[in-house]
Amino acid sequence: MSRIVVIDAEACIGCETCTRLCPEVFKMISEHKAGVYNPTGAPEEKIELAMDNCPVACITWED
């Protein structure tokens, strides 16, 4: 079973880092919140780059 990327919406500050680094997976869902719209849209390495650069560490893997 593969992992699915998720964003903790309550922790997200809307910095747009994930949407800039991995737009195939993340998009802004409101003015101040990002969301996952295509969890399998990019290789795990690219998703992890967005995870590693998130200033509030609100992006995680869910099994």
PyMOL CGO cylinders between C-alpha atoms (Angstrom):
from pymol import cmd
from pymol.cgo import CYLINDER

trace = [
    CYLINDER, 0.00, 0.00, 0.00, 1.35, 3.42, -0.90, 0.3, 1, 1, 1, 1, 1, 1,
    CYLINDER, 1.35, 3.42, -0.90, 1.46, 6.47, 1.29, 0.3, 1, 1, 1, 1, 1, 1,
    CYLINDER, 1.46, 6.47, 1.29, -0.85, 9.44, 0.82, 0.3, 1, 1, 1, 1, 1, 1,
    CYLINDER, -0.85, 9.44, 0.82, 0.26, 13.00, 1.52, 0.3, 1, 1, 1, 1, 1, 1,
    CYLINDER, 0.26, 13.00, 1.52, -1.96, 15.12, 3.77, 0.3, 1, 1, 1, 1, 1, 1,
    CYLINDER, -1.96, 15.12, 3.77, -1.91, 18.70, 5.09, 0.3, 1, 1, 1, 1, 1, 1,
    CYLINDER, -1.91, 18.70, 5.09, -3.03, 19.62, 8.60, 0.3, 1, 1, 1, 1, 1, 1,
    CYLINDER, -3.03, 19.62, 8.60, -5.36, 22.45, 7.61, 0.3, 1, 1, 1, 1, 1, 1,
    CYLINDER, -5.36, 22.45, 7.61, -5.43, 23.90, 11.11, 0.3, 1, 1, 1, 1, 1, 1,
    CYLINDER, -5.43, 23.90, 11.11, -1.63, 24.21, 11.19, 0.3, 1, 1, 1, 1, 1, 1,
    CYLINDER, -1.63, 24.21, 11.19, -1.22, 25.53, 7.62, 0.3, 1, 1, 1, 1, 1, 1,
    CYLINDER, -1.22, 25.53, 7.62, -0.32, 29.23, 7.48, 0.3, 1, 1, 1, 1, 1, 1,
    CYLINDER, -0.32, 29.23, 7.48, -0.80, 29.62, 3.72, 0.3, 1, 1, 1, 1, 1, 1,
    CYLINDER, -0.80, 29.62, 3.72, 2.82, 30.44, 2.92, 0.3, 1, 1, 1, 1, 1, 1,
    CYLINDER, 2.82, 30.44, 2.92, 2.45, 28.79, -0.53, 0.3, 1, 1, 1, 1, 1, 1,
    CYLINDER, 2.45, 28.79, -0.53, 5.82, 27.03, -0.30, 0.3, 1, 1, 1, 1, 1, 1,
    CYLINDER, 5.82, 27.03, -0.30, 4.30, 23.64, -1.13, 0.3, 1, 1, 1, 1, 1, 1,
    CYLINDER, 4.30, 23.64, -1.13, 2.34, 25.04, -4.07, 0.3, 1, 1, 1, 1, 1, 1,
    CYLINDER, 2.34, 25.04, -4.07, 5.49, 26.61, -5.54, 0.3, 1, 1, 1, 1, 1, 1,
    CYLINDER, 5.49, 26.61, -5.54, 7.68, 23.52, -5.02, 0.3, 1, 1, 1, 1, 1, 1,
    CYLINDER, 7.68, 23.52, -5.02, 5.13, 20.88, -6.02, 0.3, 1, 1, 1, 1, 1, 1,
    CYLINDER, 5.13, 20.88, -6.02, 2.16, 22.39, -7.90, 0.3, 1, 1, 1, 1, 1, 1,
    CYLINDER, 2.16, 22.39, -7.90, 1.24, 18.97, -9.29, 0.3, 1, 1, 1, 1, 1, 1,
    CYLINDER, 1.24, 18.97, -9.29, 0.08, 17.94, -5.81, 0.3, 1, 1, 1, 1, 1, 1,
    CYLINDER, 0.08, 17.94, -5.81, -0.70, 21.07, -3.79, 0.3, 1, 1, 1, 1, 1, 1,
    CYLINDER, -0.70, 21.07, -3.79, -2.88, 24.11, -4.43, 0.3, 1, 1, 1, 1, 1, 1,
    CYLINDER, -2.88, 24.11, -4.43, -4.30, 26.95, -2.42, 0.3, 1, 1, 1, 1, 1, 1,
    CYLINDER, -4.30, 26.95, -2.42, -7.83, 26.08, -1.31, 0.3, 1, 1, 1, 1, 1, 1,
    CYLINDER, -7.83, 26.08, -1.31, -8.50, 29.43, 0.31, 0.3, 1, 1, 1, 1, 1, 1,
    CYLINDER, -8.50, 29.43, 0.31, -6.62, 32.69, 0.77, 0.3, 1, 1, 1, 1, 1, 1,
    CYLINDER, -6.62, 32.69, 0.77, -4.67, 31.32, 3.75, 0.3, 1, 1, 1, 1, 1, 1,
    CYLINDER, -4.67, 31.32, 3.75, -4.74, 27.51, 3.38, 0.3, 1, 1, 1, 1, 1, 1,
    CYLINDER, -4.74, 27.51, 3.38, -3.13, 25.00, 1.05, 0.3, 1, 1, 1, 1, 1, 1,
    CYLINDER, -3.13, 25.00, 1.05, -4.55, 21.60, 0.27, 0.3, 1, 1, 1, 1, 1, 1,
    CYLINDER, -4.55, 21.60, 0.27, -3.76, 18.37, -1.52, 0.3, 1, 1, 1, 1, 1, 1,
    CYLINDER, -3.76, 18.37, -1.52, -5.69, 18.04, -4.76, 0.3, 1, 1, 1, 1, 1, 1,
    CYLINDER, -5.69, 18.04, -4.76, -3.66, 15.31, -6.52, 0.3, 1, 1, 1, 1, 1, 1,
    CYLINDER, -3.66, 15.31, -6.52, -1.86, 13.12, -3.95, 0.3, 1, 1, 1, 1, 1, 1,
    CYLINDER, -1.86, 13.12, -3.95, -0.20, 10.96, -6.61, 0.3, 1, 1, 1, 1, 1, 1,
    CYLINDER, -0.20, 10.96, -6.61, 0.69, 13.80, -8.98, 0.3, 1, 1, 1, 1, 1, 1,
    CYLINDER, 0.69, 13.80, -8.98, 4.44, 13.85, -8.32, 0.3, 1, 1, 1, 1, 1, 1,
    CYLINDER, 4.44, 13.85, -8.32, 7.22, 11.51, -7.21, 0.3, 1, 1, 1, 1, 1, 1,
    CYLINDER, 7.22, 11.51, -7.21, 7.58, 11.07, -3.44, 0.3, 1, 1, 1, 1, 1, 1,
    CYLINDER, 7.58, 11.07, -3.44, 10.95, 12.85, -3.55, 0.3, 1, 1, 1, 1, 1, 1,
    CYLINDER, 10.95, 12.85, -3.55, 9.34, 16.02, -4.90, 0.3, 1, 1, 1, 1, 1, 1,
    CYLINDER, 9.34, 16.02, -4.90, 6.54, 15.84, -2.32, 0.3, 1, 1, 1, 1, 1, 1,
    CYLINDER, 6.54, 15.84, -2.32, 9.12, 15.38, 0.42, 0.3, 1, 1, 1, 1, 1, 1,
    CYLINDER, 9.12, 15.38, 0.42, 10.92, 18.51, -0.79, 0.3, 1, 1, 1, 1, 1, 1,
    CYLINDER, 10.92, 18.51, -0.79, 7.72, 20.45, -0.09, 0.3, 1, 1, 1, 1, 1, 1,
    CYLINDER, 7.72, 20.45, -0.09, 7.40, 18.69, 3.28, 0.3, 1, 1, 1, 1, 1, 1,
    CYLINDER, 7.40, 18.69, 3.28, 10.97, 19.55, 4.26, 0.3, 1, 1, 1, 1, 1, 1,
    CYLINDER, 10.97, 19.55, 4.26, 10.52, 23.21, 3.32, 0.3, 1, 1, 1, 1, 1, 1,
    CYLINDER, 10.52, 23.21, 3.32, 7.17, 23.75, 5.04, 0.3, 1, 1, 1, 1, 1, 1,
    CYLINDER, 7.17, 23.75, 5.04, 7.87, 26.29, 7.82, 0.3, 1, 1, 1, 1, 1, 1,
    CYLINDER, 7.87, 26.29, 7.82, 5.23, 24.80, 10.14, 0.3, 1, 1, 1, 1, 1, 1,
    CYLINDER, 5.23, 24.80, 10.14, 5.75, 21.11, 9.21, 0.3, 1, 1, 1, 1, 1, 1,
    CYLINDER, 5.75, 21.11, 9.21, 2.05, 20.57, 8.52, 0.3, 1, 1, 1, 1, 1, 1,
    CYLINDER, 2.05, 20.57, 8.52, 2.56, 18.17, 5.58, 0.3, 1, 1, 1, 1, 1, 1,
    CYLINDER, 2.56, 18.17, 5.58, 2.82, 14.48, 6.45, 0.3, 1, 1, 1, 1, 1, 1,
    CYLINDER, 2.82, 14.48, 6.45, 2.40, 10.99, 5.07, 0.3, 1, 1, 1, 1, 1, 1,
    CYLINDER, 2.40, 10.99, 5.07, -0.63, 8.91, 5.94, 0.3, 1, 1, 1, 1, 1, 1,
    CYLINDER, -0.63, 8.91, 5.94, -0.53, 5.14, 5.39, 0.3, 1, 1, 1, 1, 1, 1,
]
cmd.load_cgo(trace, "trace")
